Amino acid sequence: MKLTPLNNNVLMKEEERQTKTTSGIIISTQSEAEKNQGRVIEIGKDVKDVVIGDVVVFESYKATDFEFSNERYMIVEEKDILAKFK
């Protein structure tokens, strides 16, 4: 079964922010309140400004978190995406 967002919704997986120490140890710097980055994995038919594979910053309180097939996803309306990394 495939999950497809409708209209102007964007489906993404969370992009975790990480910091690496000088010795190579990776320390996660992300709290629940900072979960506002994601990699776009599917888009609705009315989405115009992002494509699959983009890493975006969005308004975290507007995202809907859910689980599908034992994986965590987020869905957000395109208008709530603030920027994308290039």
C-alpha positions, 0 to 999 in steps of 0.5 A: 500500500502506498501513501499519497498526499492529497491536493497541496499537502506534502509528505515527508520524513524527519531530517534530524539535525546532528552535531559531530564532536572533534573525536567523531561522536555524533550528538543529536541536538534536536528536541521535540520543539525543534522538529521542523525539518523534513525530506519530501518523499511525496507531494500532492497534485497541487504542490508547485514549489517543492519536489520529491527529495527537497529538504525543507523547513516548515512551521512545526506546529502545523505538521501532522505526525503519524505512523504508517507501516511501522515508519514515522512520517509528517504531512504539512500543507505546502503553504506552511513550508518556509524554506528549502535547502539547496 
